[in-house]
C-alpha cells in the first residue's frame, strides 16, 4: 500500500488525510518516482489509518527543506527523521500521524 501526494493528492482508500498540499516545496526522487507534490506537516495536519496485522510504515520527506533530524509524531510519540526517511514497525491498531516539526511529506508506504 502506498500513497504519493503527487499522484493521489489527498484521496486515499487507506489513509484519512487532512492538511494542505504544495507543489512549490521542491522534488524528491524515491524508488524510481519523481515526487513533485507534498503534504505540508502543520499543526492542522493529520493522517489516520489502521492496521489489522504487523506492518512497516515508511515516510519519505524532503524537498527544499531537509527533514533529517526533525520530528514527526505517531500516536503522540515523537520520532526523529534520518536521511529524509522514517521507517517504523507497527503492531495492529489505529494510528495518527501529526506534526512534530514543520516539514514536507512526499510519500507513504505501508507493507507487511
N, C-alpha and C positions, 0 to 999 in steps of 0.2 A: 504494500500500500504506500503510495507516495502522493505528495501534494506539491506542485510547483505553482508559485504565485504568478509566474509568467503565463503559464498555460491556463490554470484553473481559477485565477483571481481569488475571490472569497467563497466560491462554490465548492462544496465537498459533501459526499455521502457519509464520510467517516468523521471529519472534523467540523465542529461548530465554531466558526471563526468570526470574531468581531474585531474591527480595527480599521486602519487606514492603509491603503496601498500607495506605493510610489514607484515610478519608473525613472526617477531622477537621482537615485542613490548609487549609481554605478551598476556594473555587471559582475556576475560570478559564473565561473565555469566549473561545473561539477558533473562527474560521471558522464561526460560527453554532451552535456546540455549547456547551452548558454542562457543563463537566467538573467532577465533584464528588469523584472518587477519584483518588489519585495513588500512584505508586511512590516510596517514601522512598529517596533515594540515600544508602546507608550503606556501611560497609566490606564488608559481605557481598553487596551488590547487584551483579548482573551482567546485562547484556543482550547476547546474542551473536546474530550474523546474518551472512549472506554475500551478496555481490552478484556477478552474472556480467557486469555491464555498468556503465558510469558511472552513478552515481545521486547525487541530492541528499538528504541527511538533514536533517530539521527536527525539533528537540526543543523542546517547549513546557513551560516551568517556571512556578512562581509559587505562587499561593495566599496564605496568610497570611505566608509568608516570601518576600520579594523576592529572586530569584536573580541579579539583574543585578550584574555584577562578580564573581560567584562562578565556580568552575571545575568542569568535568566532563572526564573522560578518555576518549579514544577510542584504543584500542590503545596505551595508555600515554602518549599525547601530551595535554597539558593545553590545554583551550580555554576562553576566557572568554565567559560568557553576557552578552548585551546585550539589554535590554528583555524579560527573561524568555524569550528565544528564542536558539537556536543553529542556524545553517544551515551545513552543511559539505558540500562536494563530495567524493564518494568514488569511487575507482577500483575496478575489480573486485577482490574479495578477501574475506577473513574479517575480521570486526570484533568488538570487545568494548567496550561502554560500561561504565565503572566510576566510582567516586566520586573526585571531586576535593575538593569541599566537600559538607557536608550540605545538600541541597536537595530539592525535591519535583518529580518529573517527571509531567506530566499526559497527554502526548500525543506520539506518534512518527509521523512521516511519512517515507516513503522513496519517491522518484519519479524518473523518467527526466528 
